[in-house]
Amino acid sequence: MSSSTMSTSTKHDQLSVMLGGDALLVHRPDAPAFFVGRGQERMEMYRGNFDIEDYLESREALRHLTVVEDGAGLKLTLRRYAEDDVQLALRLVELEDGIRLESLSAAEGINRFWLRVAAQDEERVWGCGEQMSYFDLRGRHFPLWTSEPGVGRDKSTYVTWQSDVVNRAGGDYYHTNYPQPTFVSSRRYFCDVETTHYADFDFRSADFHELQVWGIPSTVVLRSAPTFIQLVENIGAHFGRQPKLPEWVYNGVILGLKRGQAHAEAKLAEALANNMAVSALWCEDWAGVRETSFGTRLFWDWRWQAERYPSLDKMIDELRHQGVQFLGYVNPYLCVDGHFFPEAQAQGYLATDGQGQTAVVDFGEFDCGVVDFTNPAACTWFKDVIIKRQMLDLGLSGWMADFGEYLPIDVTLSNGVCAKQEHNRWPVRWAQVNAEAIAEAGLTDKATFFMRAGYSGVQAHCPLLWAGDQSVDFTRHDGLATVICAALSSGLMGNAFHHSDIGGYTSIFGNTRDAELFMRWTDMAAFTPVMRTHESNRPTENVQWFDDAEVAAHLARMSRVYVRLAPYLKSLVAEGSERSLPVQRPLFLHFEDDAACYAIQDQYLYGPDLLVAPVHEAGRSDWSAYLPEGVEWVHLWSGERYPGGQRVTVAAPYGEPPVFYRAESTWEPLFIEVADQD
């Protein structure tokens, strides 16, 4: 195990930052670490999907370095040639556990920046926000730009091909709602680049990680820690910590229902008759719907629609008497045919186009205005008029805060900053509006919201992530297993609480979910911070729990498993809020000396004492799991004991996902009770 000590040394034309005696950041004239250049990008957005190309005009290695102590740190002046005009000036500040590079100045016209961080052959790298396809990032590059993640996300599949042809929306392995220019190394350090520009982190070289930014970043931070646990805590402290989840969350599954009040009330009664533990109804259609070629979409005008929910206020009161909360939906856009668009437009709260007129954006067969969150008055209006008055005052206990990744890059914003630079920051602004509204209402411990979009700093505002719009299938790049990778990658970034749509969401081009997928997803969801169902974008074409008695009984049983496990989960949530440790953890977080743990992305530790290996293939009745060495493990359902350091195969019928606990766990009595749950 390498030392976590970081040290810096300089001499003429050379800079060395060492980590435990090994090179971390080394600059020499024959091996420069800094490059700058100029480029012209082409960016086209279509309904949240981006086509991005770069025409690179120049790339220059800054080989010559001079170093001056300036009282605040070391001033680094980097040039192409010894007598060249100054190309880049940075200040290096030594921290207790690392270094910080601060940007001071750059030659006029420079809009491309590259930094090389030294790499090692066996090194692994994780992070870059929420990644769906690959947990270990080595061997690939990752463009970092918040967008729709794509449908299918595998160019060899029919669904991805059709999505590309019809909607320009197929996506690839790196597309994500939540990118972040931060990575964690198996050498026990993290690197954070402070920028909102488009970036591309390239981990394909054996000798270095090359970090590209389409602008000069404000800072680059490299910080180390003796353990991964401490490293994640430090990342959480760097970006901000999340509040605990409200107590009502632990009461059971959140039922996603979007066919009006009568449907919601009937399905709740059906759920309770099945002995299902229900914490809330999530009715995203509380503000109405519209039908499009994609399926049933919501009416983007954020107020109670009485035609669909005739007595929603009374319904919410009655639900509360039953111990059930009501959740809704909101996003930062206003449809032009709604009530709030004219009001926001008249007040100047919407982004404009190049001619000073209100920008109108196509969101898929309907048009909307963009609420300008760089305008403090617009933020206040949205918090007061929509979130507090229309939602919290009505009695909503939470909502999906959707579409943070959609800021168009051609609109004009009130703060005068180019929308391209604001685009990555937009999810953070959106999260802050939601969090502040709840806090101002004094409801932080009682209400919550969940987002799929994110960027650096979202951790301080968003209390709960959800994995976005997976396809309703088992596919490698867009199915059930991708939400495990999403939870692990985002968790290392300080996002402690993560969940997903049970059964997935996107059903298109004949791809529909069946009972098997729904039940396997339910098995996994019982061992995540939040259980929540979704009817999908095409509710009548996809299996719902209330369509099949076996599926309903299965969801009910697993909801009771979730509730019985609540004391353990609450302890993990407290740890997540106080220390930023994720509830769902990569195996190496607690087993640093077991080399086999570093490559696993389809199972996770649920806190320190439980190991979960969800079944993510169709047609399986058994499943194998790797059990980390140095611990004896107990199979939750059978009680059979296994020594660690091996892969074991166990029976995995519906309702008994492969779950193991540490034999010496103080939580063993509770785990035994969970296994005996009817």
N, C-alpha and C positions, 0 to 999 in steps of 0.2 A: 504494500500500500504506500503510495507516494505521499510525501509531506505536502501540507497545504500552504507552506510559507512561500510568499511571493517577494522577489527582490528585484531591484532595478540598478543597472549600471550604464554609464555612458562614457564614451571617449570620442575623439575626432571621427565624425562620419559614421558612428556606430551607436546603436541603442540595443540593450538587452534587458528583457524582462523574463525572469526565470521563475518557474514554479517547482519547488522541491528539487532544485538542481537541474531541471530539464527546461529547455527553451519553450517559451510561451509566445513572446513577441520579440522578434529579432530583426533589426534593420542594419544592413551593410550595403556599401555601394554595389557589390557584386550580387547581392540578394536583397533588394529593397522590399520593404513591407508596405509602403505607401505609394499609391498611384492616383493620378487625377486625369480628367479629360473632359471632352465636350461631346454631347450627343443630342439628337433630335428624336423624340419619341412620337409614336403614333398610338393614340388610345381611342378606342371606340367602345361605347357602352350600349348594350341592348338588354334592357330589363334585368339589370343587375349582373350581367355577364360582360366580360371585357375581352376585347381583342387588342393585344398590346405588342408593339414592335419597337425596336430601337435602331436608329441609324447612327452608328458610332463614328464621329468625325475624328476623334483623336483619343489616345490613351498614352500617358507619359509616366514613366517610372521616375519617382523623386529620389534620386540616388544620393544626393549630397545633403548632409545634415549638419547643422550647427546647434549647439546647446548652450543656453545661458540661464543661470539661476536668476529669477526675477522677483524673489521674495514670496511669491504665491506657489511656486513650484518650478519646474524646469520648462523654459520656453524652447520649443523645438521649431526650427526653421528649416523647411525642406525645399530643395530646388532640383531642377533637372540637371543643371550643370553648376559648377562651382561659382561662376560669375553671372548666372542667370537671374532674372527678376524673381522675386519671392513668389513661389507657387502656393505654398500652404504653411500656415503658422498654427501650432498647437501648443497647449500647455499640459504638461504631464504632472499630475498631482498624486503623490503617494498616499494611499489609504492604509488603515491598519491591517486590512486583509486583501489589498489589491492596489490597483491604479485606476485613475480616471484621466482620460484624454479630453481636453476641452478645446473646441474650435475657436481660434482667435481671428484669423483672416484667410482669404484665398484670393488668388489672382482673378481678375474680372473675367467673366464668361465661363468659369469652371462650373459644370453642373453634373459631373460624374466623379465618384470617389470610390476607391477600392482599398481595403485593408486586408493584409494577410496575417492570420494568426497561426502559429506553428502547430502542426498536427503530428500524431504518432500513429504507427501502423495499426495497432490494436485498439485505438481510441474509438469510443462510441459517442455519439452526439444526439441529444434529444431537444425537443421544445419547438421553437418557431411558432408559438401560439398553439392553436388546436389543429393537429394534423390527423387526417382520417385514414390514410393508406399506409404510412410508414412511421413507426415510432422512432426507430433508429434512423437518423437522417444521413449517415455516411453513405457515400456512393451516389448521391443525387444532389441536385440544386433545388432551391425552394424560393420561387418568387413570392414576395410578401406584399399582398395587395388585397384588401378586404373585398369580397365579391360573393356572388352565388357560388356554391361549391361545385355545381355541375350535377347533371343527372346521369347516373351510370358510372361516370368517372373512369371508364376503361374503354379506350378506343377500339378494342377488339370485340365489344359486345353490341348486340342489336339495339338495345335501348340507348346506349351512348351515341351510336351512329345516327339513329333516328332523331335524337334530341339535338344533335349538331345540325342535321339537315333541316329540320322543321323549325327549331327554336333557337339555334346557335347557342345551345345550353348544355352540351355534353360534358364538358369539364375534363380535367385530368387529375393525376395523383396529388398535385400540389394546391389545387384550388381549395380555398377555405373561407368561411365567413369570418374567422378569427385568426389572422396572421399576427405575428409579433416578432420584431427584430431582436430576439433574445434566444440564446441557446445555452444548454447545460452540457458539460463535458464529463465523460467518465473519469477525467483527471481531477474531478471535484472542484471545478470553477464554473462560473457562469459569465457570459459575455452579453452585455446589453448595449445596443446602439440606439441612442436617442435621436429619432427622426420620425417624421410622418411622410417623407418622400417614399416613392416606390423603391423597394430594395429587393435584392436577390442574394441569398446566402448559398454559397456553393461549397459542398463538402465532398467533391469528387476527387480531389487531389490527395495523394498519400502523404504529402509533406506539409500542406497548409490548408486552412479554411479561408476561402476568399469571400469577403463581405462587400458587396457592391451596393451603393446608394446613389440614386439619381438626384444628388444634391450633397452639400457638405453637412454631415450630422452635427448636432449640437455637442454631444459628448459620446464617448465610448468608455464603458466601464468593464473592467475585468476584476472579479472578486472571487476568492477561494474560501474553502471551509474544510475542516478535517473530516467531516462526514456528509453524506447526502442529506440526512435529516437537517443538519444545521444549514446546509446550502439552500434548501427549499425555504426554511424559515427566513433566511436572509433575503431571498427573492421576494417573499411576501412582505417583509418590512420595507423593501425598496419600492414596491408598487402599491401597497395598501392592503389592508385586511378586510374580510367580509364579516357582516353581522351573522349571528346564529340564525338558523331557520326558525320560523314561528312554530310554537308548540303544536298547533293544529296539524301541521304537516305529518306528524308521526301517527295520526289516527287512521291512516290507511291510504288506499289508492285515490288519486285524483282522476275522476272519470271525464274524459273529453267527449262532449256531446254537442253537436251543432245542427240540430234540426228543429229548433224552437222549443218553447216552454213545455208544451204538452209532452213532447218526446223526452225532454230532460227529466220531468217529474215521473213519467212512466218508467224510464230506465233506472232511475234511482230506486223506485219501489221494487223493481225486479232485482236489483243488486242486493238490497237489504233482505229481500226474501230468500236470496241465495246465501245469506250469512256472510256477505261481503263487507269488509271493513272499508268504509268510504270516508275520506277526509274532506273532499271538496268535489263540486261539479265545476268543470272548466268548459264554459259555453262561449267559445270564441265568436259565435254569431250573435252575441247580445246586441250588437249595433246593426245587424242586418246582413244580407248576402246578395250577391249577384252571380249569375251563371255565365261562365266563359268556356271557351273550347278546352281550357286546361282542366276545368272542373268547377266545383262550387267555391267561389272566392268570397271574401268578406266585403261589406260595404264600408269604405274607409271614411266614415264620418262618426266620430267617437262619442256617441250618446245612445242611450237605451232606445231601441226601436220597439214600440209598443205593438206593432202589427205581429211581430215574431214572438215577443214576450209580453203578453197583455198585462200581467200583474207582477212584473219582475220585482218591484219593491217588496210586495207581500211575500213573494216566493223566497226572497233572500232572508227575510225575517223568520219564516217558517223553517227554512233550512238550518238556520243558526240554532233554533230550538231543538233540532235533531242532532246538533253537533257537527253539521256539515257546512263548509264555507262555499262561497260562490266566487269563481274567477272569470275574468274576461280577457280581452285582447285589445291592444292599441299599437299603432306604429306612428312614425313622425311625419306622415303625409296626409293630406286632406283631399278627398275627391272633389272635382269641380262641380259635381251635381249634388253635393251635400250641403248641410246647414252651416258648417264652420268655415268653409272656404271663402265665402264673401266677407265674413267678419275679419278673418286673418289677412285677407288681401287689402281690405280698406285700412287696416292698422299698419300696413307695411311689414308684416311679420313673415312674409314668404320670400324665398330667394327669387332673384330676377334673372332675365336673360341679358344679352349684351346690349339691348336697346332700352333697358330700364323697365321693361314690362315683366309682369309675373311669369316666371318660368313654369311651363306646364309639361309634365313628364308622363309618357306612356308606361303604365305598369302592367300591361297585358290586357288590352281591349277596354281600358278605362284610363282616364287622365287625372293627374293629381298635382297639387302644389306642394312645394318643399318648405316645411317650417324651418326658418333660419335660426339655428341655435347659436350662431355667433352674435345674435342680437339679444342682449340681456332682457329686453322687454318682451321679446317673443318667448323666451324661456319662462318668464314669469307668467305670461298669459297661458301657455300650455299647461304649466303646473296648476295654476289656479282654476282656470275655466274647464279644462278637460280632465286632468287626473284627479284633482281634489273634488270639484263640483260634480262632474258627470260620473265619476267612478267611485272614489272613496266615500263621498257623501251618500251615494246610493247603497253602499254596503259591501262593495267588492273587497275581497281580502287578498287579491293578487291578480296578475295578468301576464300574458306573454307580451313582452316588449319587442316587437319584431322589426325587421328591415333596417337595422342600423348600418348595413353595408351598401346602401343604395344611393348615397349622395352622388348626383350627376357631376361630372368633372367640368361641364361647360356653363354652370350657373355662376351668378355673381352674388357674393355674400357681403353682409353689412360690415364685417371687420376688415374688408379689403384684401384678405388673404386668398390666393388662388385656390379654387375648389380642388385642384389636384393635390395640393398640400393638406387641405382639410379632409380629404376623402378618408384616409386611414384614421384620422382623429375622430371622425363622426360617431362611431359606436360608443366612444368614451363620453362624448358630449350627450348622446342620447341616454346612456346609462345614468349619467349625473342628473339629468332632468327628472328621471323616474325616482331615483333615490332621494333627491332633495324634496320632491313633492311628498313622499311618504314620511320623511323625517319632519318636515314642516307641519304635517298633520299629527305628529306625535305617535306614529304607528309603525315605526321600524321593527318593533318586536312582534307585531301582529299581522303585518301585510308583507308580501314579497312579490317579486317579479322575476321572470326568467328570460334570458336573451341567448341568441345564437351568434350574434356578431360581437366582435371584440377587437381590441388592440392594446398596446401598452398603456397601463393605467386603468383599464376597465375593472381591475380587481378591487379598486377602492370604492366602486359604486355598484357593480352588479352582484347581487347576492347569490345568484344561481344561474349556471349555464345549462342550456340544452343543446344537444348535438346537431340540431338542424334537421334537414329534410331528407333522411335516408330513403332509398328505394325499399319497397315492400318485399324484400327478398333476402337471400343468404349470400349475395354476390360479394366477391372479395373486396371491391373498392367502394361499394355504396350500400352494403347490406348491414346486417346485425353486428358483425365483428368490428365494423369501423367505429362504432360508438365506444368500444373498449379503448382503442387507440386514441380516440378523441379525449376520453377522460384522463388517460395517462399523460398525454402530452400537455394538455392544458393544466393538469394538476401540478406538474413541475413548474409551471409559470406562476403559481400562487393562487390558482382558482380551486378552492377546496371542495366545492359542491357542484356536481355534474349529474345530468340525467338525460333521458332520450324519450322519444315517442315510442311507446310500446306498439310493436307491429310495423314501425316505419310510417312514412307519410306519402312519398311520391309514387303514384300509380298511374302509369302512362304507357301507351303503345302496347296494350294487352298485358302489361305486367301487373298482376293483382296478388294480394296476400291471401294465404290460406290459413287454416286453423293451426297447422304445425308451426309456422313462423310466429304467429301470435303467441302461442303457448311457450315457445322457446324464449321469445323476447321477455315474456312475463317472468319466466324463471330467473332470468338475469336481473330484471328490474327490481325484484324483491330484495336484491343485495346491492342496491344503489341508494343514494341519499333520498331520492324522490321517485315514487311510482306514479306514472301518468299515462293514460291511454290517449289515442288519437284515432278519429274515424277515417283519416286520410283525406286527400284532395278529391277522391271519388267515393264517398261513403257507401253508396248503394252497390258498388261493384266489388267491394272488399269485405272479407270476413270481419264481423264485429263480434265482440264477446256475447252480445245478446242475441246473436243469430244461431248459436249452437250451445246446447245445454252443457256439453263437456267443457267447452271453452269458458263458459260462465262459471262453472264449478271450479275450474282450475284457477281462474283469476281470483275468485273468492278465497280459495285456500292460500294462494301466495300472498294475498293482501293480509291475511292473518299471520302468516310467517313474518312479513315485514313489520307488523305491529308488535309481535312478540319480541322481535329483535330490537325494538326501539330503545331500550335502556343502553344497549351497546352503541347504537347509532348516535344517540344523544352525546355520549362521551366523545365520539369521533368528531361530531359537529362542533362541540366546545373546543376541541383541540384544533380544528380547522380555523375557527374564528380567532383563537388566541395566538396560534403559531403558523397559520397558513398551510398546515399539513393536509394534503388531500385525503378525503375519505377513501377513494379508490387509488391505490398506490402501486407503482411498479415494484416487482419483487425485490430488485436490488436496493430499494430504499431501506429495507431491514436486513438484507442478506448481501452485504457488500463483498464478502469474501467468496461467494459462490458464483463462479464465472458463468454458469449456465443461466443465471437469472437475467443477465444483461440483454439477451436477445429475444426475450419473450414479450409479445405484445397482445396476446389473445387471452390472457388471464391476469388477475390482479389480486393484491392483498386488499381486503376490506378492513382497513385499520391494521394494526400489527398482528391480530390474533386469528383472523379468518382469511382463507385463500379461496378464490372463486375462479372457476375455469368454465365459462358458459359454453354450452353446445351451440355451435354456429354453423353447422352443416345440416342439410336435410337428410332424412332417412336414417338417422343414427339412434341406436338404443343403448350404446355405451360411449365412453369418452375418456381420453387420456389427459392427464395433468402432470406437470412437473412440480415436485414437492422440494423446496429448498433444503439444502443440507444443514446439519447441525441441530435439527429439531425433529421430534417425533410428531407425526400428524395423525389426526383422527378424522375419519370420514364421517361427516355430519349425520348422514342418514342411517348408516349401518353400524357405526361405532367401531368399525375395523381400524386397526392402528397400522401405520406405515412409517418406517424410518425415512428421514429426509435424504436428499441427494439422489433421487431416482424419479423416473416417470412411471406412473401407475395408471392402469385402466380400471374404471369402475362402471357399474351399471348406471345408466342415466335416463330413467323414465321421466315423463313429464312430471313436474312437481318435485323432482329430486336432482337439481342441477349439481354438478360436481363441486362440492364445497367441503373444505377441510378446516379443522382448527388445531391450534397448538395444543399438544397434550397437557402442557403445564399451565394453560391459560386460567386465570382467575375467573374468567367468564364461562367456564365449562358448564356449571349448573344451568345457566341461561341457554347455552347452545343445545343442551340435552332437551330442555323444554321446547325449544324451537323445532327440533326434529320430531317431537311427539305431537306437534300441532295437528289437529284434525284438518 
